Amino acid sequence: MPRRRRDSVAFTVVVTALVLLGALVMAVVIALSGAPGSLILAALLAALPVGPLVGCFMWLDRYEPEPRSLLVGGLLWGAFVATAAALLFRGHRPGRWRERRAEPLAVLAPVTEEATKGAFPVLLLWWRRHELDGVLDGIVYAGMVGIGFAFTENILYLAAAYNGTDGMGPGGTEALTGTFIIRCLLSPFAHPLFTAFIGIGVGLAVTSRKLAVRWLAPLGGYAVAVIAHSLWNSSTLGGTENFFVVYGTMMLPAFLGLIAFALYRRGSEKGMMAAALADASQRGLLPATDIPRLVDLRHRRQARIHAKQAGGAQGERAMREYRAAAIELAYLHHRYLRGTAPHDFAERGQEHVVALNAVRPYISFPGQVVPTR
C-alpha cells in the first residue's frame, strides 16, 4: 500500500476512534450536568452561532475547498475529542463547570484546551499533509475545531447557568440570558480565534523551506493561542467592567486583525493560482485558455452553470472534476515552484494531470460546445 494511502487510513482510524470515545465521555458529562429540559434548551441556544461561523470559514475556503469529510471531522474533534480530553486533563467535576473562573485554573486551562484542539491540525500535518496547502487551510481547519469545541462547552455553561450549578448565583432565565449574550452573541468567535493561531503555525510549517520553521511555527502558534486564551479567561475574574475592557482592547481587535489577515491570504490565492497554472500550461499540463475560468470565482460559477445547461448533470459533474483537479494541480505546482513540494509531488501531479485529461473532452466552457461521446 502506498505511503500516502497508509497515512490516510491511519488518520481516519485514529480520528474516528477518538471521536467515538470522546462522544461517549461527553454524553456522560452532559447527562450529569443538568436536567434534560435545560440541556435541550442549552443545546439549541449553543447551536445558534454555529451556522454563521461555519459559513464564514466555508466562504474563506472557496478558492480551494477542503474535503467536506475533513471539515466535519474538525468539528467533531472539537465537539467531542478536545472537550473530553480537556475535561479529563483538568479533573472536571460535573455540576461545577464555571467554578474554574475564580481559580488559577482559569488561566492554566488554556494550556490543555489549546493542546487538545490543536492536535487535529497537527495530525493533518503529520498524516494528511497533502491536504494542507498553506496558512488559509490551517486557519479553516483550526476554526472548525474551535467552533465544535465552543458548541459543546457552551452547552455546559448555559445549562449550569440556568440550573444555578455554576457557583455564580441561583440560576434561572436571567442567568441563562446573561451567559448566552456573553458567550453566544459577543464572543462566539473566541475559540476559533485562539485555535486559528495554531492553524497559522501549521500552514507556515507546510510552506516553509526551513526545517526550523517547520518545527517551531506550530509551537509558536500554540504559544500565542495559549497566551490569548489565558488573557481572555483572566478577564472574567475582575467582573463585567474588566471583561469589556479586555474585550474592547484585545479580543475584538485580535478578531478583526485575523479577519483582515485571512482576507488578505484569500485575495492572494487568485494570483498564486494564476501564476502556478500559467507555468503548468507552459509545460503542457493544461490549456492556457482555461486558466481565467479556473482562478476567478465568478467565472467558475458561470462555467458550472454553462456546463450543466450544455451537458446536463454529466457535464456539470465533469466540470466539477476538472476544476477540482486543476485547483489541486495549481497548489501542488505552486509548492513545487517555491521548493516546498512534498516528497511524492511527481506522483500526485501525474494523478492530477490524468484526471484533467480524462474529463477535458467532456467539459464545456462558455462559448464552447460539449463534445459528444
C-alpha positions in Angstrom: 0.0 0.0 0.0 1.5 3.4 -0.9 2.6 5.6 2.0 0.0 8.3 1.3 -2.7 5.7 1.4 -1.4 4.2 4.6 -1.2 7.6 6.3 -4.8 8.5 5.2 -6.1 5.2 6.6 -4.2 5.7 9.9 -5.6 9.3 10.2 -9.1 8.1 9.6 -8.9 5.2 12.0 -7.4 7.3 14.8 -9.7 10.3 14.4 -12.8 8.1 14.1 -11.9 6.1 17.2 -11.1 9.2 19.3 -14.3 11.0 18.2 -16.4 8.0 19.2 -14.6 7.7 22.6 -14.9 11.5 23.1 -18.6 11.4 22.2 -19.2 8.7 24.9 -17.3 10.7 27.5 -19.1 14.0 26.7 -22.5 12.2 26.6 -21.9 11.2 30.2 -20.6 14.6 31.3 -23.6 16.4 29.7 -26.1 14.0 31.1 -24.7 14.7 34.6 -24.6 18.4 34.1 -28.3 19.2 34.3 -31.9 18.2 33.8 -32.9 17.0 30.3 -35.1 20.1 29.7 -32.3 22.6 30.5 -29.8 20.6 28.4 -32.1 20.7 25.3 -32.6 24.5 25.7 -28.8 24.9 26.2 -28.1 22.9 23.1 -30.5 24.9 21.0 -29.0 28.2 22.1 -25.4 26.9 21.7 -26.2 25.9 18.2 -27.3 29.4 17.1 -23.8 30.8 16.3 -22.5 27.5 14.8 -24.2 28.0 11.3 -22.9 31.6 10.7 -19.4 30.7 11.9 -19.2 27.6 9.7 -20.5 29.7 6.8 -17.7 32.3 7.3 -15.0 29.7 7.3 -16.5 27.9 4.3 -16.5 31.3 2.5 -12.8 31.7 3.2 -12.3 28.2 1.8 -13.9 28.9 -1.6 -10.8 29.1 -3.8 -9.6 25.6 -2.9 -12.4 23.9 -1.0 -11.2 21.3 1.5 -12.8 17.9 1.7 -16.1 18.1 3.5 -15.3 15.0 5.4 -12.2 16.6 6.9 -14.1 19.8 7.8 -16.8 17.7 9.5 -14.0 15.8 11.2 -12.6 19.0 12.6 -16.0 20.0 14.0 -16.5 16.6 15.6 -12.9 16.6 17.0 -13.6 20.0 18.7 -17.0 19.0 20.0 -16.0 15.6 21.4 -12.3 14.8 21.5 -10.9 18.2 22.5 -13.6 18.9 25.1 -13.4 15.4 26.7 -9.6 15.4 26.8 -9.6 18.9 28.3 -12.0 17.9 31.0 -10.1 14.8 31.8 -6.8 16.7 32.0 -8.1 19.2 34.5 -10.2 16.9 36.6 -13.6 18.4 35.8 -16.5 17.5 38.2 -20.0 17.6 36.7 -22.1 20.5 38.0 -19.1 22.7 38.6 -18.3 23.8 35.1 -17.9 27.6 35.6 -16.4 27.4 39.1 -13.0 27.4 37.5 -13.4 31.0 36.6 -12.4 32.0 40.2 -9.4 29.7 40.4 -5.9 29.7 38.9 -7.2 27.0 36.6 -9.0 29.8 34.6 -5.5 30.8 33.4 -3.9 27.4 33.2 -6.9 25.6 31.4 -5.9 27.1 28.0 -2.7 25.0 28.1 -4.7 21.8 27.9 -7.6 23.2 25.8 -5.4 24.6 23.1 -3.3 21.4 23.0 -6.3 19.2 22.6 -7.8 21.4 19.9 -4.5 21.9 18.1 -4.0 18.2 17.9 -6.3 17.9 14.9 -4.4 20.3 12.6 -1.1 18.7 13.8 -2.5 15.3 12.9 -3.3 16.6 9.5 0.2 17.9 9.2 1.6 14.5 10.1 -0.7 12.1 8.2 -2.7 14.2 5.7 -0.1 16.8 4.8 -1.2 16.8 1.2 -4.5 18.3 2.2 -2.7 21.4 3.6 -1.6 24.0 1.0 -0.9 26.9 3.3 -1.9 29.3 6.0 -5.5 29.7 4.9 -6.1 25.9 5.1 -4.7 25.9 8.6 -7.0 28.7 9.7 -10.0 26.9 8.2 -9.3 23.5 9.9 -8.4 25.1 13.2 -11.5 27.3 13.0 -13.7 24.3 12.5 -12.2 22.6 15.6 -12.8 25.8 17.6 -16.4 26.0 16.5 -17.0 22.4 17.6 -15.3 23.0 21.0 -17.3 26.2 21.7 -20.6 24.4 20.9 -20.1 21.7 23.4 -18.6 24.0 26.0 -21.5 26.4 25.6 -24.0 23.7 26.3 -22.3 23.0 29.6 -22.0 26.7 30.5 -25.6 27.5 29.6 -27.1 24.5 31.4 -25.0 25.3 34.5 -26.1 29.0 34.4 -29.8 28.0 34.1 -29.6 25.3 36.8 -27.6 27.5 39.2 -24.9 24.9 39.4 -22.1 27.2 38.2 -21.4 28.9 41.6 -22.5 32.3 40.2 -26.0 32.6 41.6 -29.4 31.0 41.9 -29.7 30.5 38.1 -32.9 30.8 36.1 -33.7 32.7 32.9 -31.8 35.9 33.8 -28.6 33.9 34.4 -29.1 32.0 31.2 -29.7 35.1 29.2 -26.5 36.8 30.5 -24.4 33.8 29.7 -26.0 33.5 26.2 -25.2 37.2 25.5 -21.6 36.9 26.6 -20.7 33.5 25.0 -23.0 33.2 22.0 -23.5 36.8 20.9 -20.5 38.8 22.0 -17.8 36.2 21.7 -18.8 33.1 19.7 -15.6 33.5 17.7 -13.3 33.2 20.8 -12.3 29.5 20.5 -12.0 29.6 16.7 -9.8 32.7 17.1 -7.5 31.1 19.6 -7.0 27.9 17.7 -6.6 29.8 14.4 -3.1 30.8 15.7 -2.2 27.1 15.7 -3.6 26.8 12.3 -1.4 29.6 11.1 1.6 27.9 12.5 0.7 24.6 10.8 0.2 26.5 7.5 3.6 28.1 7.8 5.2 24.8 8.5 3.8 23.4 5.3 5.0 26.2 3.1 8.4 26.9 4.6 11.7 25.7 3.2 13.5 25.9 6.6 13.4 22.9 8.9 13.5 25.1 12.0 10.3 26.9 10.8 8.6 23.6 10.1 9.1 22.6 13.8 8.9 26.0 15.5 5.9 27.5 13.7 3.3 25.2 15.1 4.8 25.5 18.6 4.8 29.3 18.2 1.2 29.2 17.1 0.3 27.1 20.1 2.1 29.5 22.5 0.2 32.5 21.0 -3.1 30.6 21.3 -2.5 29.8 24.9 -1.5 33.4 25.8 -4.5 34.9 24.1 -6.8 32.3 25.7 -5.3 32.9 29.1 -5.7 36.7 28.8 -9.3 36.2 27.7 -10.1 33.8 30.7 -8.4 36.1 33.2 -10.7 39.0 32.0 -13.6 37.3 33.6 -12.0 37.4 37.1 -12.4 41.1 37.5 -16.1 41.5 36.9 -18.1 42.8 34.0 -16.1 46.1 33.7 -12.8 44.2 33.3 -14.4 41.9 30.8 -15.5 44.6 28.5 -12.1 46.4 28.8 -10.3 43.2 27.7 -13.0 42.6 25.0 -12.6 46.1 23.5 -8.8 46.4 23.8 -7.7 42.8 22.9 -10.4 40.4 21.9 -12.2 42.4 19.2 -9.0 43.9 17.7 -7.4 40.5 17.5 -10.5 39.1 15.8 -10.6 41.9 13.3 -6.9 41.5 12.7 -7.4 37.8 12.0 -10.2 38.6 9.6 -8.0 41.1 7.7 -5.2 38.6 7.6 -7.5 35.8 6.3 -9.0 38.1 3.7 -5.5 39.1 2.5 -4.5 35.5 2.2 -7.7 34.6 0.4 -7.2 37.5 -2.0 -3.7 36.5 -2.8 -4.8 32.9 -3.8 -6.2 34.1 -7.1 -2.8 35.5 -8.2 -1.0 32.5 -6.9 -3.2 30.0 -8.7 -3.0 32.1 -12.0 0.8 32.1 -11.8 1.1 28.4 -11.0 -1.3 27.3 -13.7 0.4 29.6 -16.2 3.7 27.8 -15.6 1.9 24.4 -15.7 0.4 25.4 -19.0 3.8 26.2 -20.5 4.8 22.7 -19.5 1.8 21.3 -21.5 -0.2 20.2 -18.5 -3.4 22.1 -19.3 -4.7 24.6 -21.9 -3.8 28.3 -21.1 -7.3 29.3 -22.3 -8.8 27.5 -19.3 -6.9 29.4 -16.6 -9.1 32.6 -16.3 -12.1 30.3 -15.9 -10.5 28.4 -13.2 -9.0 31.1 -11.0 -11.9 33.6 -10.9 -14.8 32.6 -8.7 -17.4 34.4 -10.8 -16.1 32.7 -14.0 -16.1 29.3 -12.2 -19.8 29.7 -11.4 -20.6 30.7 -14.9 -18.7 27.8 -16.3 -20.5 25.3 -14.0 -23.9 26.7 -15.0 -23.0 26.6 -18.7 -21.7 23.0 -18.4 -24.9 21.9 -16.8 -27.0 23.7 -19.5 -24.9 22.2 -22.3 -24.2 18.8 -20.9 -26.7 18.2 -18.2 -25.8 16.5 -14.9 -22.9 14.6 -16.6 -21.5 17.9 -18.0 -21.7 19.6 -14.6 -20.1 16.6 -12.9 -17.2 16.6 -15.4 -16.7 20.4 -14.9 -16.5 19.9 -11.1 -14.0 17.1 -11.5 -11.9 19.1 -14.0 -12.0 22.2 -11.7 -11.1 20.2 -8.6 -8.1 18.5 -10.4 -6.9 21.9 -11.8 -7.1 23.5 -8.4 -5.1 20.7 -6.7 -2.6 20.9 -9.5 -2.2 24.7 -9.1 -1.5 24.4 -5.3 0.9 21.5 -5.8 2.7 23.3 -8.7 3.0 26.4 -6.6 4.7 24.5 -3.8 7.0 22.9 -6.5 8.0 26.3 -7.8 8.7 27.5 -4.2 10.8 24.5 -3.4 8.5 23.2 -0.7 6.8 20.3 -2.7 6.0 17.1 -0.8 8.2 14.0 -1.4 5.6 12.5 -3.7 4.8 15.6 -5.7 5.6 13.9 -9.0 3.2 11.1 -8.4 0.5 13.4 -7.2 1.0 15.8 -10.1 0.7 12.9 -12.5 -2.6 11.9 -10.9 -4.0 15.4 -11.3 -2.9 15.6 -15.0 -4.5 12.2 -15.7 -7.7 13.4 -14.1 -7.7 16.5 -16.1 -7.1 14.7 -19.4 -9.8 12.1 -18.6 -12.6 14.7 -18.3 -11.4 17.5 -20.5 -13.0 16.1 -23.7 -16.4 16.2 -22.0 -16.5 19.7 -20.5 -17.7 22.9 -22.0 -16.8 26.5 -21.1 -19.0 29.4 -22.2 -18.6 29.8 -26.0 -17.7 26.1 -26.5 -19.8 23.1 -27.4 -19.8 19.9 -25.3 -18.3 17.2 -27.4 -20.5 14.1 -27.9 -19.4 10.7 -26.7 
